[in-house]
Amino acid sequence: MNPCRRIKMQGASMKNRIEGDNILIIGAGVGGLSAGILLLLLGYRVTIVEKNHLPGGLMRSYVRRGIDCPVGVHYVGALGDDEPLGKMFQALGISVEDLFFRMGGRGIVDRYLFDDFVFDLPAGLDAYEENLRRACPADGKALDILMKNMRETARRMKEPSFILNQGDPFQNMDQFRPMGELLDELGASPRLRAILAVPCQLIGVGLGECPVIFHHMVLAGYLLSSWRPKSGGNRLADVFIDRFTSLGGRLMLGAGVQKIEVAGRKVKGVLLENGEDLPADAIVAAIHPRVIAGLLAEADLRATLRERILSLQETEGVVVVHAGVDASAHLVPDHNTYRLHHNRHGVIEDGTFYQLRHAGNGVNLLSAITHSAYNDWKSWEKTITGRRGAAYEEKKQLIADEVLGRAEDVFGPFKNLRILDVFTPLTVRDYVNCPRGACYGLLRSAGQLMKIASVSRLSVGGLFSAGQNTVAPGLLGCILGSFQVAAKIAGSERYAACFPQLL
Ligand SMILES: Cc1cc2nc3c(=O)[nH]c(=O)nc-3n(C[C@H](O)[C@H](O)[C@H](O)COP(=O)(O)OP(=O)(O)OC[C@H]3O[C@@H](n4cnc5c(N)ncnc54)[C@H](O)[C@@H]3O)c2cc1C
């Protein structure tokens, strides 16, 4: 008998205990899908309701002129066999080798092109330390300390407690102060600050406010190992969906949730936009906390908690440009490129991420991602995707021309360049229902961490949150959050029996 089912009704602590095994998940992004797979493995009955007609959320790509254009997965870290994301993929029953290939084979994962120097982020902590010491010879003492911390973080990330801890995954790590503050204390040079600021950009937080632990976790994850999707986000999304449905999960598409129904301070189910009522013993909301607050009636969410949720700051949005270029003229490098400008204090003021991928039929795909504030698109706030008008299209075209013009400094003059698509924070907002189109959700600044932690305890019985706003953004953060939610619902004994490979 399946050990997960044998201890089925023992399980969660009194606080999290749910009656029955009918679980409803709102949102079929990577957060909702991975939570769904885990809860099915734990023996629950699971339904995912997704407002879009295509599941996958930001993980899914889209096709323009026959070319697969990525949205929210360009590269990920820590997918090796003994690394946290790799171990979580094994527990989910999803093959890493089928979906990803390892980067850094030619020695570089990321190339940072600053105005005054070039830094290569290689595979592995030792090689990274060597490159840092070469680039920043005056920072020897600071690097002794930083690299010791980084190795400690990488070591902890490989320990079972990293995935198994319920609630706060970093409870033993006293590293919540801002990275910028630590670098001030260590007297780091502007060059070292600029190099170390890049991993913070990956979760959308500036160096001055990024908690040391998040900086180290993101960087250590990519240094453990870095991987690119083999055949795009559509396939990635389909593999998660196949796994979910093959375990018996029910997926309802075009099923937007309008209301979370609560009675006696416990969830009872959801009301869909089409008027259908779906009962549930527990609900996992793998969507933005502001949206969750909007789905709960005034009386069902404490006013102070609602206010706190609404006051939370978001990460910045981005504009993404996808363009096709001649494959024979623009060979695909094994690494990503960041074109960055820093000021004399080492603060990164402007930057663009470029990735060149094989697209087939003599074409390579160039994707460029650059920051763009939601307020820059305020004039079109009340419009919907596809109907924003000529002025919006012109603004997108201008940005695309500028970004691609700058890209020629990196890749040389483009041959057969054609823009395939440009999307903005408004596109992201409408596509996945994320209020300000922030690609990494809530801002994980040192000042906001406690507030965010309280938001994930929603004070409604049987209501749990998952997705990128719960623990951390990105595939690693989202899936880690799903393991935590599964552990909360099932209880540690049943969870440990079901996933012995994580112990
Ligand atoms: C441009 C960009 C680049 C990125 N690059 C990377 C990268 O290279 N590596 C990496 O690890 N991460 C990257 N990320 C981040 C990563 O994509 C996200 O952290 C992750 O995909 C978020 O997953 P999620 O499940 O939390 O949310 P989502 O993917 O947003 O899924 C939420 C789902 O809920 C649905 N939904 C919302 N409201 C409702 C409702 N009321 N009823 C029913 N359904 C609803 C939405 O339609 C959506 O499908 C990137 C993100 C962006 C935008």
PDBQT file of the ligand as one rigid body, heavy atoms in Angstrom, charges set to zero:
ROOT
HETATM    1  C1  LIG A 601       9.935  37.994 -18.066  1.00  0.00    +0.000 C 
HETATM    2  C2  LIG A 601      10.160  37.011 -16.950  1.00  0.00    +0.000 A 
HETATM    3  C3  LIG A 601      11.339  36.280 -16.916  1.00  0.00    +0.000 A 
HETATM    4  C4  LIG A 601      11.562  35.337 -15.905  1.00  0.00    +0.000 A 
HETATM    5  N1  LIG A 601      12.684  34.571 -15.966  1.00  0.00    +0.000 NA
HETATM    6  C5  LIG A 601      12.855  33.578 -15.056  1.00  0.00    +0.000 A 
HETATM    7  C6  LIG A 601      13.948  32.660 -15.177  1.00  0.00    +0.000 A 
HETATM    8  O1  LIG A 601      14.742  32.731 -16.113  1.00  0.00    +0.000 OA
HETATM    9  N2  LIG A 601      14.088  31.696 -14.225  1.00  0.00    +0.000 N 
HETATM   10  C7  LIG A 601      13.200  31.563 -13.183  1.00  0.00    +0.000 A 
HETATM   11  O2  LIG A 601      13.377  30.648 -12.350  1.00  0.00    +0.000 OA
HETATM   12  N3  LIG A 601      12.146  32.422 -13.053  1.00  0.00    +0.000 NA
HETATM   13  C8  LIG A 601      11.946  33.412 -13.964  1.00  0.00    +0.000 A 
HETATM   14  N4  LIG A 601      10.858  34.241 -13.863  1.00  0.00    +0.000 N 
HETATM   15  C9  LIG A 601       9.948  34.092 -12.714  1.00  0.00    +0.000 C 
HETATM   16  C10 LIG A 601       9.033  32.884 -12.852  1.00  0.00    +0.000 C 
HETATM   17  O3  LIG A 601       8.498  32.820 -14.161  1.00  0.00    +0.000 OA
HETATM   18  C11 LIG A 601       7.890  33.003 -11.841  1.00  0.00    +0.000 C 
HETATM   19  O4  LIG A 601       8.443  33.133 -10.543  1.00  0.00    +0.000 OA
HETATM   20  C12 LIG A 601       6.963  31.781 -11.830  1.00  0.00    +0.000 C 
HETATM   21  O5  LIG A 601       6.654  31.315 -13.114  1.00  0.00    +0.000 OA
HETATM   22  C13 LIG A 601       5.663  32.166 -11.106  1.00  0.00    +0.000 C 
HETATM   23  O6  LIG A 601       4.818  31.037 -11.007  1.00  0.00    +0.000 OA
HETATM   24  P1  LIG A 601       3.472  31.121 -10.154  1.00  0.00    +0.000 P 
HETATM   25  O7  LIG A 601       2.840  29.789 -10.234  1.00  0.00    +0.000 OA
HETATM   26  O8  LIG A 601       3.722  31.713  -8.830  1.00  0.00    +0.000 OA
HETATM   27  O9  LIG A 601       2.581  32.231 -10.901  1.00  0.00    +0.000 OA
HETATM   28  P2  LIG A 601       1.976  32.311 -12.367  1.00  0.00    +0.000 P 
HETATM   29  O10 LIG A 601       2.844  31.659 -13.357  1.00  0.00    +0.000 OA
HETATM   30  O11 LIG A 601       1.650  33.765 -12.537  1.00  0.00    +0.000 OA
HETATM   31  O12 LIG A 601       0.622  31.478 -12.268  1.00  0.00    +0.000 OA
HETATM   32  C14 LIG A 601      -0.541  31.947 -11.648  1.00  0.00    +0.000 C 
HETATM   33  C15 LIG A 601      -1.733  31.375 -12.413  1.00  0.00    +0.000 C 
HETATM   34  O13 LIG A 601      -2.939  31.719 -11.720  1.00  0.00    +0.000 OA
HETATM   35  C16 LIG A 601      -3.933  32.074 -12.664  1.00  0.00    +0.000 C 
HETATM   36  N5  LIG A 601      -4.944  32.909 -11.983  1.00  0.00    +0.000 N 
HETATM   37  C17 LIG A 601      -4.771  34.159 -11.496  1.00  0.00    +0.000 A 
HETATM   38  N6  LIG A 601      -5.912  34.590 -10.936  1.00  0.00    +0.000 NA
HETATM   39  C18 LIG A 601      -6.818  33.584 -11.053  1.00  0.00    +0.000 A 
HETATM   40  C19 LIG A 601      -8.181  33.446 -10.660  1.00  0.00    +0.000 A 
HETATM   41  N7  LIG A 601      -8.870  34.399 -10.024  1.00  0.00    +0.000 N 
HETATM   42  N8  LIG A 601      -8.804  32.271 -10.953  1.00  0.00    +0.000 NA
HETATM   43  C20 LIG A 601      -8.153  31.254 -11.587  1.00  0.00    +0.000 A 
HETATM   44  N9  LIG A 601      -6.869  31.361 -11.998  1.00  0.00    +0.000 NA
HETATM   45  C21 LIG A 601      -6.201  32.509 -11.721  1.00  0.00    +0.000 A 
HETATM   46  C22 LIG A 601      -3.148  32.804 -13.738  1.00  0.00    +0.000 C 
HETATM   47  O14 LIG A 601      -3.850  32.862 -14.965  1.00  0.00    +0.000 OA
HETATM   48  C23 LIG A 601      -1.859  31.965 -13.818  1.00  0.00    +0.000 C 
HETATM   49  O15 LIG A 601      -1.959  30.929 -14.763  1.00  0.00    +0.000 OA
HETATM   50  C24 LIG A 601      10.610  35.173 -14.870  1.00  0.00    +0.000 A 
HETATM   51  C25 LIG A 601       9.415  35.914 -14.901  1.00  0.00    +0.000 A 
HETATM   52  C26 LIG A 601       9.183  36.805 -15.939  1.00  0.00    +0.000 A 
HETATM   53  C27 LIG A 601       7.879  37.550 -16.013  1.00  0.00    +0.000 C 
ENDROOT
TORSDOF 0
